[in-house]
């Protein structure tokens, strides 16, 4: 129609040779020129049809060569657009269709029990002061390694393996030996903690002596030395001290070295590592243990103090406090008892730890202030009146 054979031949060759895209762009001018000629011919045809009054809509007829050129142009345009799409970020808003992402329960759902379990597995083992059971897994010349269930074993220096000097180190400890240890130093950069059997023994010793002191227990100690102030001794691995003033006979105190003495605890302080004992208090506690609540005793008034009376109980002294003297009102303690006077009183308190005995005379009164009005009668009938109070002290003992 407006395309010569030469151009058609060139187009056929370009199809067979598959020229690069840029060649197709260059041939675009020829394509536009041919398209213009076709449009002119179509316009002339339409004019002729109008003149003949034929109501038929004209159709654009393109030969195969023109269609092939337009198809190539469209492909080239699509390729350019796809290149631009690759160079810019993907935008969901430009898409007409909804994009659905697959999700699985295992990937996103939160499992609290699994999370806590994972935390427990990664939790460091061995805080300072913690007691842990372990097993010996390796022995070196300067210490040993204990498996305590952590990522790394615990290391125990030789000096921390026990009390005193250990001569037969490798004989005393063997591979697989189970033992309890105390963590004395937390994890280092390698995750290893320092543990001690010695520190655990000492801690247990302090707990033991603290309980013994609270209960007023007496112990036998071996004297292993002396200094200017008194004697030294060993108490379950702890260093104890007995002042000279707390000995029954402190004149020749050096002679007690190597001997065993019965002593009571005067002061127990794990924080300052202070352990003080007394032979005299041991004698007092021995007497206190023979006493019981509600028991009627007789003794001499040793001293009158603003707060009460001290009564001699034959080697021990008890305190008759003013609040336990009478149920009546008094102006002065001396109007009731005087120093050197023999009196009777009930034992109302026994503190073995402090070595104290509390006394009471108010419970012997049949009426308030009777002790002030008729002291002699109260003292004479004290034995019978004490029987009435026995049930009261029995109940007090059961409530402890």
Secondary structure, 3 states (H helix, E strand, C coil): CCCCHHHHHHHHHHHHHCCCHHHHHHCHHHHHHHHHHHHHHHHHHHHHHHHCCCCCCCCCCCCHHHHHHHHHHHHHHHHHHHHHHHHCCCCHHHCCCCCCCCCCHHHHCCCHHHHHHHHHHHCCCCCCCCEEEEEEEEEECCEEEEECCCCCCEEEEHHHCCCCCCCCHHHHCCCCCEEEEEEEECCCCCCCCEEEHHHHHHHHHHHHHHHHHHCCCEEEEEEEEECCCEEEEEECCEEEEEEHHHCCCCCCHHHHCCCEEEEEEEEEECCCCEEEEEHHHHHHHHHHCCCCCCCEEEEEEEEEECCEEEEECCCCEEEEEHHHCCCCCCCCHHHCCCCCCEEEEEEEEEECCCCEEEEECHHHCCCCCHHHHCHHHHHHCHHHHHHHCHHHHHHHHHCC
